Amino acid sequence: MRLKIAIAGAAAVTALVVTLPAMATTGKGSLFHNGAVVGTVVVPAKVPAGSGSDPFYNITNGAAGQLGIAGVAPGDGPYHGGDWQVWLVTFNNGVTPYLLTSDEAVAAAAAAGHVTVTRAAAADFRCPITRG
């Protein structure tokens, strides 16, 4: 009898493990990359904090229409499938936010003293780019 219960329990756990990924939702989104809007597939894939390798800029207080910014994309540099290393970009006090659409624009805004860029390792995530 114990063997039958153990087999039934193992079957139930196996069924749950197989169906959980299928129950997770996948969505679509958009990002800026090099001045253009590119598509993304938002998948429920976590990565360990601090393990991201592709730069991703999240503008915390940007202008209307601001999207996240991908530093790399397929065919452009060392793209690792959207294994994002998150950086928070905040417009400084006294600076009217304006649209940033590339990692170069973020670097220029930082050099001009318009924004502060801070690493947010705990926010690293995976989200592949599908192109515009």
C-alpha positions in Angstrom: 0.0 0.0 0.0 2.9 2.4 0.9 4.4 1.7 -2.5 1.2 2.6 -4.3 0.9 5.9 -2.3 4.5 6.7 -3.1 4.0 6.1 -6.8 0.9 8.2 -6.9 2.6 11.0 -5.0 5.6 10.9 -7.4 3.3 11.0 -10.4 1.5 14.0 -9.0 4.7 15.9 -8.4 6.0 15.0 -11.9 2.7 16.3 -13.4 3.0 19.5 -11.4 6.6 20.1 -12.5 5.7 19.6 -16.1 2.7 21.9 -16.1 4.0 24.8 -14.1 6.2 26.2 -16.9 3.3 25.9 -19.3 1.1 27.9 -16.8 3.6 30.8 -16.6 2.6 33.7 -18.8 4.7 35.2 -21.6 4.1 38.8 -22.7 5.5 41.2 -25.3 7.0 44.6 -24.8 9.1 47.3 -26.4 12.5 48.8 -25.8 14.7 51.5 -27.4 18.0 50.3 -29.0 20.2 52.8 -31.0 17.3 55.2 -31.4 14.8 52.6 -32.7 12.0 50.7 -31.0 12.6 46.9 -30.8 10.3 44.2 -29.6 10.9 41.9 -26.6 9.4 38.7 -25.3 8.9 39.0 -21.6 9.4 35.5 -20.2 9.2 34.4 -16.5 13.0 33.8 -16.3 14.9 35.0 -13.2 18.6 35.3 -13.1 20.8 35.5 -10.0 21.3 39.1 -8.7 24.4 40.6 -10.3 24.8 38.0 -13.0 23.4 40.1 -16.0 25.8 40.8 -18.8 23.9 42.9 -21.4 23.5 46.6 -20.3 19.8 47.6 -19.8 18.9 51.2 -18.7 15.7 51.8 -16.8 14.9 55.5 -16.7 13.2 56.1 -13.4 11.8 59.6 -14.0 11.9 60.1 -17.8 9.9 62.0 -20.3 6.6 60.8 -21.7 7.1 57.9 -24.0 10.3 56.8 -22.4 11.0 53.1 -22.7 13.8 51.0 -21.3 17.0 51.0 -23.3 18.9 48.0 -24.5 22.6 48.5 -24.7 23.0 45.7 -27.2 20.8 43.6 -29.5 21.1 40.6 -31.8 23.8 41.3 -34.4 25.2 44.3 -32.4 28.2 43.6 -30.2 28.3 41.0 -27.5 24.6 40.3 -27.1 23.9 37.4 -24.7 20.3 36.8 -25.4 18.9 39.6 -23.2 20.7 38.6 -20.0 20.2 42.1 -18.7 22.5 43.9 -16.3 20.2 46.7 -14.9 21.2 50.3 -14.5 18.8 52.9 -13.1 19.0 56.3 -14.8 17.5 59.2 -12.9 17.3 62.8 -14.2 18.9 65.1 -11.7 17.0 67.9 -9.8 16.6 71.0 -12.0 16.9 69.0 -15.3 13.7 68.7 -17.4 13.6 65.0 -18.5 14.0 64.4 -22.2 13.7 61.2 -24.2 16.8 58.9 -24.1 16.8 56.3 -26.9 20.3 54.7 -26.8 23.1 53.8 -24.4 25.1 56.5 -26.1 22.4 59.1 -25.2 22.5 57.8 -21.6 26.3 58.2 -21.5 26.1 61.8 -23.0 23.4 62.8 -20.5 25.5 61.4 -17.6 28.6 63.3 -19.0 26.6 66.5 -19.1 25.5 66.0 -15.5 21.8 65.6 -16.5 21.4 62.1 -15.1 22.8 59.8 -12.4 23.4 56.2 -13.4 23.3 53.6 -10.7 23.8 49.8 -10.9 20.8 47.8 -9.6 22.2 44.2 -9.5 19.2 42.8 -7.7 17.0 43.7 -10.7 18.9 41.7 -13.3 16.6 39.7 -15.5 16.3 37.8 -18.8 14.2 39.1 -21.7 15.2 38.4 -25.3 14.9 41.0 -28.1 12.8 40.0 -31.1 13.7 43.1 -33.2 11.5 45.9 -34.3 
